[in-house]
Amino acid sequence: MLRYTGDIDLAMGLIKAFIFGGVVAIVGCYKGLTCGEGAEGVGHATTEAVVYSSITILISDFFLTLLLGKIFHTI
């Protein structure tokens, strides 16, 4: 592992983790603050938050890889 990873890989991983954490926090807070009343509303909001976070992370991972690859000149 040490042979095939470098400082750039660590930096890209930490940047992505920070951004993904922000995405999960923003989506979760938004869905939590706008959920319907009662247990059913909370259940729907939780499911939507997980789905939207997963899709947003998948799409943003693609674009972050392209952007960070150009910044760090790895692509």
CHARMM internal coordinates of N, CA and C (Angstrom, degrees):
IC EDIT
DIST 1 N 1 CA 1.4320
DIST 1 CA 1 C 1.5207
ANGL 1 N 1 CA 1 C 110.98
DIST 1 C 2 N 1.3016
ANGL 1 CA 1 C 2 N 116.94
DIHE 1 N 1 CA 1 C 2 N -40.22
DIST 2 N 2 CA 1.4597
ANGL 1 C 2 N 2 CA 120.07
DIHE 1 CA 1 C 2 N 2 CA -179.05
DIST 2 CA 2 C 1.5252
ANGL 2 N 2 CA 2 C 111.59
DIHE 1 C 2 N 2 CA 2 C -64.83
DIST 2 C 3 N 1.3197
ANGL 2 CA 2 C 3 N 116.91
DIHE 2 N 2 CA 2 C 3 N -28.00
DIST 3 N 3 CA 1.4576
ANGL 2 C 3 N 3 CA 120.64
DIHE 2 CA 2 C 3 N 3 CA -179.41
DIST 3 CA 3 C 1.5263
ANGL 3 N 3 CA 3 C 111.70
DIHE 2 C 3 N 3 CA 3 C -71.08
DIST 3 C 4 N 1.3196
ANGL 3 CA 3 C 4 N 117.41
DIHE 3 N 3 CA 3 C 4 N -34.20
DIST 4 N 4 CA 1.4608
ANGL 3 C 4 N 4 CA 120.81
DIHE 3 CA 3 C 4 N 4 CA -171.53
DIST 4 CA 4 C 1.5275
ANGL 4 N 4 CA 4 C 114.55
DIHE 3 C 4 N 4 CA 4 C -105.21
DIST 4 C 5 N 1.3098
ANGL 4 CA 4 C 5 N 118.41
DIHE 4 N 4 CA 4 C 5 N 0.31
DIST 5 N 5 CA 1.4623
ANGL 4 C 5 N 5 CA 120.43
DIHE 4 CA 4 C 5 N 5 CA 176.32
DIST 5 CA 5 C 1.5167
ANGL 5 N 5 CA 5 C 109.19
DIHE 4 C 5 N 5 CA 5 C -120.59
DIST 5 C 6 N 1.3093
ANGL 5 CA 5 C 6 N 114.17
DIHE 5 N 5 CA 5 C 6 N 152.00
DIST 6 N 6 CA 1.4587
ANGL 5 C 6 N 6 CA 119.13
DIHE 5 CA 5 C 6 N 6 CA -179.19
DIST 6 CA 6 C 1.5155
ANGL 6 N 6 CA 6 C 111.12
DIHE 5 C 6 N 6 CA 6 C -137.84
DIST 6 C 7 N 1.3204
ANGL 6 CA 6 C 7 N 114.42
DIHE 6 N 6 CA 6 C 7 N -171.28
DIST 7 N 7 CA 1.4525
ANGL 6 C 7 N 7 CA 120.30
DIHE 6 CA 6 C 7 N 7 CA -179.33
DIST 7 CA 7 C 1.5277
ANGL 7 N 7 CA 7 C 111.70
DIHE 6 C 7 N 7 CA 7 C -64.41
DIST 7 C 8 N 1.3305
ANGL 7 CA 7 C 8 N 116.70
DIHE 7 N 7 CA 7 C 8 N -32.62
DIST 8 N 8 CA 1.4616
ANGL 7 C 8 N 8 CA 120.67
DIHE 7 CA 7 C 8 N 8 CA 179.98
DIST 8 CA 8 C 1.5246
ANGL 8 N 8 CA 8 C 110.18
DIHE 7 C 8 N 8 CA 8 C -64.43
DIST 8 C 9 N 1.3214
ANGL 8 CA 8 C 9 N 117.10
DIHE 8 N 8 CA 8 C 9 N -41.14
DIST 9 N 9 CA 1.4659
ANGL 8 C 9 N 9 CA 120.55
DIHE 8 CA 8 C 9 N 9 CA 179.02
DIST 9 CA 9 C 1.5219
ANGL 9 N 9 CA 9 C 111.19
DIHE 8 C 9 N 9 CA 9 C -63.05
DIST 9 C 10 N 1.3018
ANGL 9 CA 9 C 10 N 116.48
DIHE 9 N 9 CA 9 C 10 N -40.59
DIST 10 N 10 CA 1.4622
ANGL 9 C 10 N 10 CA 120.71
DIHE 9 CA 9 C 10 N 10 CA 178.08
DIST 10 CA 10 C 1.5238
ANGL 10 N 10 CA 10 C 110.43
DIHE 9 C 10 N 10 CA 10 C -64.96
DIST 10 C 11 N 1.3226
ANGL 10 CA 10 C 11 N 116.96
DIHE 10 N 10 CA 10 C 11 N -44.51
DIST 11 N 11 CA 1.4658
ANGL 10 C 11 N 11 CA 120.82
DIHE 10 CA 10 C 11 N 11 CA -179.95
DIST 11 CA 11 C 1.5249
ANGL 11 N 11 CA 11 C 110.98
DIHE 10 C 11 N 11 CA 11 C -62.94
DIST 11 C 12 N 1.3235
ANGL 11 CA 11 C 12 N 116.77
DIHE 11 N 11 CA 11 C 12 N -44.82
DIST 12 N 12 CA 1.4665
ANGL 11 C 12 N 12 CA 119.69
DIHE 11 CA 11 C 12 N 12 CA 179.48
DIST 12 CA 12 C 1.5261
ANGL 12 N 12 CA 12 C 110.99
DIHE 11 C 12 N 12 CA 12 C -63.67
DIST 12 C 13 N 1.3134
ANGL 12 CA 12 C 13 N 117.90
DIHE 12 N 12 CA 12 C 13 N -39.78
DIST 13 N 13 CA 1.4566
ANGL 12 C 13 N 13 CA 121.58
DIHE 12 CA 12 C 13 N 13 CA 178.60
DIST 13 CA 13 C 1.5196
ANGL 13 N 13 CA 13 C 112.67
DIHE 12 C 13 N 13 CA 13 C -64.41
DIST 13 C 14 N 1.3199
ANGL 13 CA 13 C 14 N 116.77
DIHE 13 N 13 CA 13 C 14 N -41.34
DIST 14 N 14 CA 1.4639
ANGL 13 C 14 N 14 CA 120.21
DIHE 13 CA 13 C 14 N 14 CA 179.28
DIST 14 CA 14 C 1.5232
ANGL 14 N 14 CA 14 C 111.81
DIHE 13 C 14 N 14 CA 14 C -69.31
DIST 14 C 15 N 1.3194
ANGL 14 CA 14 C 15 N 117.27
DIHE 14 N 14 CA 14 C 15 N -39.36
DIST 15 N 15 CA 1.4707
ANGL 14 C 15 N 15 CA 120.64
DIHE 14 CA 14 C 15 N 15 CA 177.64
DIST 15 CA 15 C 1.5194
ANGL 15 N 15 CA 15 C 110.17
DIHE 14 C 15 N 15 CA 15 C -63.71
DIST 15 C 16 N 1.3286
ANGL 15 CA 15 C 16 N 116.36
DIHE 15 N 15 CA 15 C 16 N -46.03
DIST 16 N 16 CA 1.4649
ANGL 15 C 16 N 16 CA 119.89
DIHE 15 CA 15 C 16 N 16 CA 179.21
DIST 16 CA 16 C 1.5253
ANGL 16 N 16 CA 16 C 111.33
DIHE 15 C 16 N 16 CA 16 C -63.30
DIST 16 C 17 N 1.3160
ANGL 16 CA 16 C 17 N 117.92
DIHE 16 N 16 CA 16 C 17 N -41.65
DIST 17 N 17 CA 1.4617
ANGL 16 C 17 N 17 CA 121.03
DIHE 16 CA 16 C 17 N 17 CA -179.92
DIST 17 CA 17 C 1.5255
ANGL 17 N 17 CA 17 C 111.04
DIHE 16 C 17 N 17 CA 17 C -61.97
DIST 17 C 18 N 1.3199
ANGL 17 CA 17 C 18 N 116.96
DIHE 17 N 17 CA 17 C 18 N -40.74
DIST 18 N 18 CA 1.4584
ANGL 17 C 18 N 18 CA 121.45
DIHE 17 CA 17 C 18 N 18 CA 178.49
DIST 18 CA 18 C 1.5239
ANGL 18 N 18 CA 18 C 110.68
DIHE 17 C 18 N 18 CA 18 C -63.44
DIST 18 C 19 N 1.3212
ANGL 18 CA 18 C 19 N 116.90
DIHE 18 N 18 CA 18 C 19 N -45.00
DIST 19 N 19 CA 1.4695
ANGL 18 C 19 N 19 CA 121.15
DIHE 18 CA 18 C 19 N 19 CA -179.42
DIST 19 CA 19 C 1.5244
ANGL 19 N 19 CA 19 C 110.49
DIHE 18 C 19 N 19 CA 19 C -68.22
DIST 19 C 20 N 1.3278
ANGL 19 CA 19 C 20 N 118.12
DIHE 19 N 19 CA 19 C 20 N -43.06
DIST 20 N 20 CA 1.4674
ANGL 19 C 20 N 20 CA 120.57
DIHE 19 CA 19 C 20 N 20 CA 179.31
DIST 20 CA 20 C 1.5240
ANGL 20 N 20 CA 20 C 111.31
DIHE 19 C 20 N 20 CA 20 C -63.45
DIST 20 C 21 N 1.3190
ANGL 20 CA 20 C 21 N 117.26
DIHE 20 N 20 CA 20 C 21 N -38.05
DIST 21 N 21 CA 1.4602
ANGL 20 C 21 N 21 CA 120.70
DIHE 20 CA 20 C 21 N 21 CA 176.36
DIST 21 CA 21 C 1.5225
ANGL 21 N 21 CA 21 C 111.53
DIHE 20 C 21 N 21 CA 21 C -62.37
DIST 21 C 22 N 1.3297
ANGL 21 CA 21 C 22 N 115.66
DIHE 21 N 21 CA 21 C 22 N -40.06
DIST 22 N 22 CA 1.4565
ANGL 21 C 22 N 22 CA 119.79
DIHE 21 CA 21 C 22 N 22 CA 176.68
DIST 22 CA 22 C 1.5117
ANGL 22 N 22 CA 22 C 112.15
DIHE 21 C 22 N 22 CA 22 C -65.19
DIST 22 C 23 N 1.3266
ANGL 22 CA 22 C 23 N 116.67
DIHE 22 N 22 CA 22 C 23 N -39.70
DIST 23 N 23 CA 1.4654
ANGL 22 C 23 N 23 CA 120.93
DIHE 22 CA 22 C 23 N 23 CA 178.39
DIST 23 CA 23 C 1.5229
ANGL 23 N 23 CA 23 C 110.38
DIHE 22 C 23 N 23 CA 23 C -61.82
DIST 23 C 24 N 1.3147
ANGL 23 CA 23 C 24 N 116.69
DIHE 23 N 23 CA 23 C 24 N -47.52
DIST 24 N 24 CA 1.4684
ANGL 23 C 24 N 24 CA 120.61
DIHE 23 CA 23 C 24 N 24 CA -179.63
DIST 24 CA 24 C 1.5259
ANGL 24 N 24 CA 24 C 110.37
DIHE 23 C 24 N 24 CA 24 C -62.35
DIST 24 C 25 N 1.3301
ANGL 24 CA 24 C 25 N 117.30
DIHE 24 N 24 CA 24 C 25 N -41.90
DIST 25 N 25 CA 1.4639
ANGL 24 C 25 N 25 CA 120.72
DIHE 24 CA 24 C 25 N 25 CA -179.39
DIST 25 CA 25 C 1.5230
ANGL 25 N 25 CA 25 C 111.31
DIHE 24 C 25 N 25 CA 25 C -65.78
DIST 25 C 26 N 1.3243
ANGL 25 CA 25 C 26 N 117.76
DIHE 25 N 25 CA 25 C 26 N -44.29
DIST 26 N 26 CA 1.4681
ANGL 25 C 26 N 26 CA 120.85
DIHE 25 CA 25 C 26 N 26 CA -178.65
DIST 26 CA 26 C 1.5198
ANGL 26 N 26 CA 26 C 111.22
DIHE 25 C 26 N 26 CA 26 C -65.92
DIST 26 C 27 N 1.3274
ANGL 26 CA 26 C 27 N 116.71
DIHE 26 N 26 CA 26 C 27 N -47.07
DIST 27 N 27 CA 1.4693
ANGL 26 C 27 N 27 CA 119.57
DIHE 26 CA 26 C 27 N 27 CA -179.58
DIST 27 CA 27 C 1.5192
ANGL 27 N 27 CA 27 C 110.40
DIHE 26 C 27 N 27 CA 27 C -64.93
DIST 27 C 28 N 1.3225
ANGL 27 CA 27 C 28 N 117.52
DIHE 27 N 27 CA 27 C 28 N -43.79
DIST 28 N 28 CA 1.4550
ANGL 27 C 28 N 28 CA 120.87
DIHE 27 CA 27 C 28 N 28 CA 179.80
DIST 28 CA 28 C 1.5210
ANGL 28 N 28 CA 28 C 112.68
DIHE 27 C 28 N 28 CA 28 C -62.51
DIST 28 C 29 N 1.3216
ANGL 28 CA 28 C 29 N 116.92
DIHE 28 N 28 CA 28 C 29 N -42.82
DIST 29 N 29 CA 1.4663
ANGL 28 C 29 N 29 CA 119.80
DIHE 28 CA 28 C 29 N 29 CA 178.32
DIST 29 CA 29 C 1.5184
ANGL 29 N 29 CA 29 C 111.60
DIHE 28 C 29 N 29 CA 29 C -66.41
DIST 29 C 30 N 1.3158
ANGL 29 CA 29 C 30 N 116.85
DIHE 29 N 29 CA 29 C 30 N -42.81
DIST 30 N 30 CA 1.4637
ANGL 29 C 30 N 30 CA 119.58
DIHE 29 CA 29 C 30 N 30 CA 179.76
DIST 30 CA 30 C 1.5279
ANGL 30 N 30 CA 30 C 111.06
DIHE 29 C 30 N 30 CA 30 C -61.54
DIST 30 C 31 N 1.3257
ANGL 30 CA 30 C 31 N 115.62
DIHE 30 N 30 CA 30 C 31 N -48.51
DIST 31 N 31 CA 1.4659
ANGL 30 C 31 N 31 CA 119.08
DIHE 30 CA 30 C 31 N 31 CA -179.33
DIST 31 CA 31 C 1.5233
ANGL 31 N 31 CA 31 C 111.40
DIHE 30 C 31 N 31 CA 31 C -66.08
DIST 31 C 32 N 1.3122
ANGL 31 CA 31 C 32 N 117.68
DIHE 31 N 31 CA 31 C 32 N -35.42
DIST 32 N 32 CA 1.4584
ANGL 31 C 32 N 32 CA 120.63
DIHE 31 CA 31 C 32 N 32 CA 178.55
DIST 32 CA 32 C 1.5151
ANGL 32 N 32 CA 32 C 113.02
DIHE 31 C 32 N 32 CA 32 C -68.44
DIST 32 C 33 N 1.3313
ANGL 32 CA 32 C 33 N 116.52
DIHE 32 N 32 CA 32 C 33 N -37.16
DIST 33 N 33 CA 1.4563
ANGL 32 C 33 N 33 CA 120.02
DIHE 32 CA 32 C 33 N 33 CA -179.04
DIST 33 CA 33 C 1.5231
ANGL 33 N 33 CA 33 C 113.17
DIHE 32 C 33 N 33 CA 33 C -78.34
DIST 33 C 34 N 1.3360
ANGL 33 CA 33 C 34 N 116.95
DIHE 33 N 33 CA 33 C 34 N -19.92
DIST 34 N 34 CA 1.4646
ANGL 33 C 34 N 34 CA 119.98
DIHE 33 CA 33 C 34 N 34 CA -178.25
DIST 34 CA 34 C 1.5241
ANGL 34 N 34 CA 34 C 112.71
DIHE 33 C 34 N 34 CA 34 C -110.97
DIST 34 C 35 N 1.3222
ANGL 34 CA 34 C 35 N 117.31
DIHE 34 N 34 CA 34 C 35 N 16.13
DIST 35 N 35 CA 1.4688
ANGL 34 C 35 N 35 CA 119.21
DIHE 34 CA 34 C 35 N 35 CA -177.02
DIST 35 CA 35 C 1.5251
ANGL 35 N 35 CA 35 C 111.17
DIHE 34 C 35 N 35 CA 35 C -75.67
DIST 35 C 36 N 1.3107
ANGL 35 CA 35 C 36 N 114.49
DIHE 35 N 35 CA 35 C 36 N 161.06
DIST 36 N 36 CA 1.4566
ANGL 35 C 36 N 36 CA 120.95
DIHE 35 CA 35 C 36 N 36 CA 178.32
DIST 36 CA 36 C 1.5149
ANGL 36 N 36 CA 36 C 110.91
DIHE 35 C 36 N 36 CA 36 C -73.85
DIST 36 C 37 N 1.3123
ANGL 36 CA 36 C 37 N 114.42
DIHE 36 N 36 CA 36 C 37 N 177.59
DIST 37 N 37 CA 1.4680
ANGL 36 C 37 N 37 CA 119.67
DIHE 36 CA 36 C 37 N 37 CA -177.92
DIST 37 CA 37 C 1.5225
ANGL 37 N 37 CA 37 C 111.06
DIHE 36 C 37 N 37 CA 37 C -82.78
DIST 37 C 38 N 1.3005
ANGL 37 CA 37 C 38 N 115.56
DIHE 37 N 37 CA 37 C 38 N 149.51
DIST 38 N 38 CA 1.4549
ANGL 37 C 38 N 38 CA 121.74
DIHE 37 CA 37 C 38 N 38 CA 174.17
DIST 38 CA 38 C 1.5137
ANGL 38 N 38 CA 38 C 113.37
DIHE 37 C 38 N 38 CA 38 C 83.53
DIST 38 C 39 N 1.3201
ANGL 38 CA 38 C 39 N 113.79
DIHE 38 N 38 CA 38 C 39 N 179.39
DIST 39 N 39 CA 1.4606
ANGL 38 C 39 N 39 CA 121.06
DIHE 38 CA 38 C 39 N 39 CA -177.74
DIST 39 CA 39 C 1.5233
ANGL 39 N 39 CA 39 C 111.56
DIHE 38 C 39 N 39 CA 39 C -66.14
DIST 39 C 40 N 1.3062
ANGL 39 CA 39 C 40 N 116.82
DIHE 39 N 39 CA 39 C 40 N -33.83
DIST 40 N 40 CA 1.4657
ANGL 39 C 40 N 40 CA 119.81
DIHE 39 CA 39 C 40 N 40 CA -179.95
DIST 40 CA 40 C 1.5258
ANGL 40 N 40 CA 40 C 110.74
DIHE 39 C 40 N 40 CA 40 C -66.16
DIST 40 C 41 N 1.3252
ANGL 40 CA 40 C 41 N 117.50
DIHE 40 N 40 CA 40 C 41 N -41.61
DIST 41 N 41 CA 1.4598
ANGL 40 C 41 N 41 CA 121.17
DIHE 40 CA 40 C 41 N 41 CA 178.26
DIST 41 CA 41 C 1.5186
ANGL 41 N 41 CA 41 C 111.80
DIHE 40 C 41 N 41 CA 41 C -64.53
DIST 41 C 42 N 1.3215
ANGL 41 CA 41 C 42 N 116.30
DIHE 41 N 41 CA 41 C 42 N -39.41
DIST 42 N 42 CA 1.4628
ANGL 41 C 42 N 42 CA 120.53
DIHE 41 CA 41 C 42 N 42 CA 178.43
DIST 42 CA 42 C 1.5284
ANGL 42 N 42 CA 42 C 110.52
DIHE 41 C 42 N 42 CA 42 C -66.77
DIST 42 C 43 N 1.3247
ANGL 42 CA 42 C 43 N 116.53
DIHE 42 N 42 CA 42 C 43 N -40.16
DIST 43 N 43 CA 1.4614
ANGL 42 C 43 N 43 CA 120.37
DIHE 42 CA 42 C 43 N 43 CA 178.33
DIST 43 CA 43 C 1.5240
ANGL 43 N 43 CA 43 C 112.24
DIHE 42 C 43 N 43 CA 43 C -62.57
DIST 43 C 44 N 1.3243
ANGL 43 CA 43 C 44 N 115.66
DIHE 43 N 43 CA 43 C 44 N -44.18
DIST 44 N 44 CA 1.4740
ANGL 43 C 44 N 44 CA 119.60
DIHE 43 CA 43 C 44 N 44 CA 178.18
DIST 44 CA 44 C 1.5259
ANGL 44 N 44 CA 44 C 111.19
DIHE 43 C 44 N 44 CA 44 C -64.91
DIST 44 C 45 N 1.3291
ANGL 44 CA 44 C 45 N 116.85
DIHE 44 N 44 CA 44 C 45 N -42.20
DIST 45 N 45 CA 1.4543
ANGL 44 C 45 N 45 CA 120.82
DIHE 44 CA 44 C 45 N 45 CA -179.85
DIST 45 CA 45 C 1.5287
ANGL 45 N 45 CA 45 C 111.17
DIHE 44 C 45 N 45 CA 45 C -63.97
DIST 45 C 46 N 1.3223
ANGL 45 CA 45 C 46 N 116.74
DIHE 45 N 45 CA 45 C 46 N -39.60
DIST 46 N 46 CA 1.4615
ANGL 45 C 46 N 46 CA 120.40
DIHE 45 CA 45 C 46 N 46 CA 178.79
DIST 46 CA 46 C 1.5234
ANGL 46 N 46 CA 46 C 111.19
DIHE 45 C 46 N 46 CA 46 C -64.54
DIST 46 C 47 N 1.3241
ANGL 46 CA 46 C 47 N 116.37
DIHE 46 N 46 CA 46 C 47 N -45.18
DIST 47 N 47 CA 1.4614
ANGL 46 C 47 N 47 CA 120.16
DIHE 46 CA 46 C 47 N 47 CA 179.07
DIST 47 CA 47 C 1.5164
ANGL 47 N 47 CA 47 C 111.02
DIHE 46 C 47 N 47 CA 47 C -62.97
DIST 47 C 48 N 1.3296
ANGL 47 CA 47 C 48 N 117.15
DIHE 47 N 47 CA 47 C 48 N -43.70
DIST 48 N 48 CA 1.4577
ANGL 47 C 48 N 48 CA 120.53
DIHE 47 CA 47 C 48 N 48 CA 179.12
DIST 48 CA 48 C 1.5258
ANGL 48 N 48 CA 48 C 111.09
DIHE 47 C 48 N 48 CA 48 C -64.80
DIST 48 C 49 N 1.3198
ANGL 48 CA 48 C 49 N 117.50
DIHE 48 N 48 CA 48 C 49 N -38.95
DIST 49 N 49 CA 1.4596
ANGL 48 C 49 N 49 CA 120.80
DIHE 48 CA 48 C 49 N 49 CA 179.59
DIST 49 CA 49 C 1.5242
ANGL 49 N 49 CA 49 C 111.05
DIHE 48 C 49 N 49 CA 49 C -62.78
DIST 49 C 50 N 1.3153
ANGL 49 CA 49 C 50 N 117.31
DIHE 49 N 49 CA 49 C 50 N -42.01
DIST 50 N 50 CA 1.4673
ANGL 49 C 50 N 50 CA 120.90
DIHE 49 CA 49 C 50 N 50 CA 179.22
DIST 50 CA 50 C 1.5269
ANGL 50 N 50 CA 50 C 110.56
DIHE 49 C 50 N 50 CA 50 C -65.72
DIST 50 C 51 N 1.3236
ANGL 50 CA 50 C 51 N 117.02
DIHE 50 N 50 CA 50 C 51 N -44.57
DIST 51 N 51 CA 1.4619
ANGL 50 C 51 N 51 CA 120.82
DIHE 50 CA 50 C 51 N 51 CA -178.24
DIST 51 CA 51 C 1.5230
ANGL 51 N 51 CA 51 C 110.23
DIHE 50 C 51 N 51 CA 51 C -65.99
DIST 51 C 52 N 1.3359
ANGL 51 CA 51 C 52 N 117.03
DIHE 51 N 51 CA 51 C 52 N -47.99
DIST 52 N 52 CA 1.4620
ANGL 51 C 52 N 52 CA 120.25
DIHE 51 CA 51 C 52 N 52 CA -178.10
DIST 52 CA 52 C 1.5294
ANGL 52 N 52 CA 52 C 111.18
DIHE 51 C 52 N 52 CA 52 C -65.35
DIST 52 C 53 N 1.3179
ANGL 52 CA 52 C 53 N 117.17
DIHE 52 N 52 CA 52 C 53 N -38.64
DIST 53 N 53 CA 1.4651
ANGL 52 C 53 N 53 CA 120.02
DIHE 52 CA 52 C 53 N 53 CA 177.96
DIST 53 CA 53 C 1.5227
ANGL 53 N 53 CA 53 C 110.78
DIHE 52 C 53 N 53 CA 53 C -64.03
DIST 53 C 54 N 1.3171
ANGL 53 CA 53 C 54 N 116.79
DIHE 53 N 53 CA 53 C 54 N -43.54
DIST 54 N 54 CA 1.4661
ANGL 53 C 54 N 54 CA 120.56
DIHE 53 CA 53 C 54 N 54 CA -179.41
DIST 54 CA 54 C 1.5160
ANGL 54 N 54 CA 54 C 111.24
DIHE 53 C 54 N 54 CA 54 C -62.91
DIST 54 C 55 N 1.3159
ANGL 54 CA 54 C 55 N 117.15
DIHE 54 N 54 CA 54 C 55 N -45.01
DIST 55 N 55 CA 1.4640
ANGL 54 C 55 N 55 CA 120.37
DIHE 54 CA 54 C 55 N 55 CA -179.64
DIST 55 CA 55 C 1.5198
ANGL 55 N 55 CA 55 C 110.45
DIHE 54 C 55 N 55 CA 55 C -66.84
DIST 55 C 56 N 1.3221
ANGL 55 CA 55 C 56 N 117.49
DIHE 55 N 55 CA 55 C 56 N -42.05
DIST 56 N 56 CA 1.4670
ANGL 55 C 56 N 56 CA 121.04
DIHE 55 CA 55 C 56 N 56 CA 179.63
DIST 56 CA 56 C 1.5208
ANGL 56 N 56 CA 56 C 110.71
DIHE 55 C 56 N 56 CA 56 C -64.14
DIST 56 C 57 N 1.3089
ANGL 56 CA 56 C 57 N 118.02
DIHE 56 N 56 CA 56 C 57 N -40.24
DIST 57 N 57 CA 1.4634
ANGL 56 C 57 N 57 CA 120.84
DIHE 56 CA 56 C 57 N 57 CA 178.55
DIST 57 CA 57 C 1.5268
ANGL 57 N 57 CA 57 C 110.69
DIHE 56 C 57 N 57 CA 57 C -66.37
DIST 57 C 58 N 1.3148
ANGL 57 CA 57 C 58 N 117.16
DIHE 57 N 57 CA 57 C 58 N -41.29
DIST 58 N 58 CA 1.4632
ANGL 57 C 58 N 58 CA 120.53
DIHE 57 CA 57 C 58 N 58 CA 179.26
DIST 58 CA 58 C 1.5236
ANGL 58 N 58 CA 58 C 111.13
DIHE 57 C 58 N 58 CA 58 C -61.00
DIST 58 C 59 N 1.3131
ANGL 58 CA 58 C 59 N 116.87
DIHE 58 N 58 CA 58 C 59 N -45.67
DIST 59 N 59 CA 1.4630
ANGL 58 C 59 N 59 CA 120.57
DIHE 58 CA 58 C 59 N 59 CA -178.91
DIST 59 CA 59 C 1.5301
ANGL 59 N 59 CA 59 C 110.73
DIHE 58 C 59 N 59 CA 59 C -71.45
DIST 59 C 60 N 1.3252
ANGL 59 CA 59 C 60 N 117.54
DIHE 59 N 59 CA 59 C 60 N -44.05
DIST 60 N 60 CA 1.4591
ANGL 59 C 60 N 60 CA 119.49
DIHE 59 CA 59 C 60 N 60 CA -178.93
DIST 60 CA 60 C 1.5245
ANGL 60 N 60 CA 60 C 111.95
DIHE 59 C 60 N 60 CA 60 C -68.18
DIST 60 C 61 N 1.3226
ANGL 60 CA 60 C 61 N 118.19
DIHE 60 N 60 CA 60 C 61 N -28.24
DIST 61 N 61 CA 1.4649
ANGL 60 C 61 N 61 CA 120.69
DIHE 60 CA 60 C 61 N 61 CA 176.44
DIST 61 CA 61 C 1.5238
ANGL 61 N 61 CA 61 C 110.89
DIHE 60 C 61 N 61 CA 61 C -62.38
DIST 61 C 62 N 1.3235
ANGL 61 CA 61 C 62 N 116.65
DIHE 61 N 61 CA 61 C 62 N -40.95
DIST 62 N 62 CA 1.4574
ANGL 61 C 62 N 62 CA 120.65
DIHE 61 CA 61 C 62 N 62 CA 178.55
DIST 62 CA 62 C 1.5272
ANGL 62 N 62 CA 62 C 110.45
DIHE 61 C 62 N 62 CA 62 C -60.66
DIST 62 C 63 N 1.3323
ANGL 62 CA 62 C 63 N 116.34
DIHE 62 N 62 CA 62 C 63 N -50.79
DIST 63 N 63 CA 1.4605
ANGL 62 C 63 N 63 CA 119.83
DIHE 62 CA 62 C 63 N 63 CA -176.98
DIST 63 CA 63 C 1.5273
ANGL 63 N 63 CA 63 C 112.24
DIHE 62 C 63 N 63 CA 63 C -70.67
DIST 63 C 64 N 1.3308
ANGL 63 CA 63 C 64 N 117.49
DIHE 63 N 63 CA 63 C 64 N -35.18
DIST 64 N 64 CA 1.4614
ANGL 63 C 64 N 64 CA 119.63
DIHE 63 CA 63 C 64 N 64 CA 176.53
DIST 64 CA 64 C 1.5237
ANGL 64 N 64 CA 64 C 111.51
DIHE 63 C 64 N 64 CA 64 C -65.41
DIST 64 C 65 N 1.3185
ANGL 64 CA 64 C 65 N 117.13
DIHE 64 N 64 CA 64 C 65 N -37.98
DIST 65 N 65 CA 1.4600
ANGL 64 C 65 N 65 CA 120.43
DIHE 64 CA 64 C 65 N 65 CA 177.80
DIST 65 CA 65 C 1.5217
ANGL 65 N 65 CA 65 C 110.57
DIHE 64 C 65 N 65 CA 65 C -62.71
DIST 65 C 66 N 1.3281
ANGL 65 CA 65 C 66 N 116.39
DIHE 65 N 65 CA 65 C 66 N -42.97
DIST 66 N 66 CA 1.4604
ANGL 65 C 66 N 66 CA 119.29
DIHE 65 CA 65 C 66 N 66 CA 177.25
DIST 66 CA 66 C 1.5241
ANGL 66 N 66 CA 66 C 111.48
DIHE 65 C 66 N 66 CA 66 C -64.32
DIST 66 C 67 N 1.3209
ANGL 66 CA 66 C 67 N 116.55
DIHE 66 N 66 CA 66 C 67 N -46.91
DIST 67 N 67 CA 1.4583
ANGL 66 C 67 N 67 CA 120.87
DIHE 66 CA 66 C 67 N 67 CA -177.29
DIST 67 CA 67 C 1.5296
ANGL 67 N 67 CA 67 C 111.94
DIHE 66 C 67 N 67 CA 67 C -65.53
DIST 67 C 68 N 1.3244
ANGL 67 CA 67 C 68 N 116.87
DIHE 67 N 67 CA 67 C 68 N -49.45
DIST 68 N 68 CA 1.4569
ANGL 67 C 68 N 68 CA 119.94
DIHE 67 CA 67 C 68 N 68 CA -179.27
DIST 68 CA 68 C 1.5238
ANGL 68 N 68 CA 68 C 111.62
DIHE 67 C 68 N 68 CA 68 C -68.25
DIST 68 C 69 N 1.3342
ANGL 68 CA 68 C 69 N 117.18
DIHE 68 N 68 CA 68 C 69 N -31.27
DIST 69 N 69 CA 1.4466
ANGL 68 C 69 N 69 CA 119.85
DIHE 68 CA 68 C 69 N 69 CA 176.00
DIST 69 CA 69 C 1.5174
ANGL 69 N 69 CA 69 C 111.95
DIHE 68 C 69 N 69 CA 69 C -63.71
DIST 69 C 70 N 1.3248
ANGL 69 CA 69 C 70 N 116.01
DIHE 69 N 69 CA 69 C 70 N -39.08
DIST 70 N 70 CA 1.4670
ANGL 69 C 70 N 70 CA 119.39
DIHE 69 CA 69 C 70 N 70 CA 176.77
DIST 70 CA 70 C 1.5238
ANGL 70 N 70 CA 70 C 111.90
DIHE 69 C 70 N 70 CA 70 C -71.21
DIST 70 C 71 N 1.3312
ANGL 70 CA 70 C 71 N 116.30
DIHE 70 N 70 CA 70 C 71 N -38.14
DIST 71 N 71 CA 1.4687
ANGL 70 C 71 N 71 CA 119.57
DIHE 70 CA 70 C 71 N 71 CA 179.34
DIST 71 CA 71 C 1.5254
ANGL 71 N 71 CA 71 C 110.67
DIHE 70 C 71 N 71 CA 71 C -65.77
DIST 71 C 72 N 1.3174
ANGL 71 CA 71 C 72 N 117.11
DIHE 71 N 71 CA 71 C 72 N -45.88
DIST 72 N 72 CA 1.4631
ANGL 71 C 72 N 72 CA 121.51
DIHE 71 CA 71 C 72 N 72 CA -178.04
DIST 72 CA 72 C 1.5240
ANGL 72 N 72 CA 72 C 112.93
DIHE 71 C 72 N 72 CA 72 C -90.05
DIST 72 C 73 N 1.3432
ANGL 72 CA 72 C 73 N 117.71
DIHE 72 N 72 CA 72 C 73 N 0.58
DIST 73 N 73 CA 1.4566
ANGL 72 C 73 N 73 CA 123.56
DIHE 72 CA 72 C 73 N 73 CA 177.89
DIST 73 CA 73 C 1.5277
ANGL 73 N 73 CA 73 C 113.04
DIHE 72 C 73 N 73 CA 73 C 57.37
DIST 73 C 74 N 1.3220
ANGL 73 CA 73 C 74 N 116.21
DIHE 73 N 73 CA 73 C 74 N 45.16
DIST 74 N 74 CA 1.4552
ANGL 73 C 74 N 74 CA 119.04
DIHE 73 CA 73 C 74 N 74 CA 178.41
DIST 74 CA 74 C 1.5158
ANGL 74 N 74 CA 74 C 112.40
DIHE 73 C 74 N 74 CA 74 C -103.91
DIST 74 C 75 N 1.3335
ANGL 74 CA 74 C 75 N 117.61
DIHE 74 N 74 CA 74 C 75 N -10.76
DIST 75 N 75 CA 1.4591
ANGL 74 C 75 N 75 CA 119.46
DIHE 74 CA 74 C 75 N 75 CA -179.36
DIST 75 CA 75 C 1.5184
ANGL 75 N 75 CA 75 C 108.93
DIHE 74 C 75 N 75 CA 75 C -100.87
END
COOR INIT
IC SEED 1 N 1 CA 1 C
IC BUILD
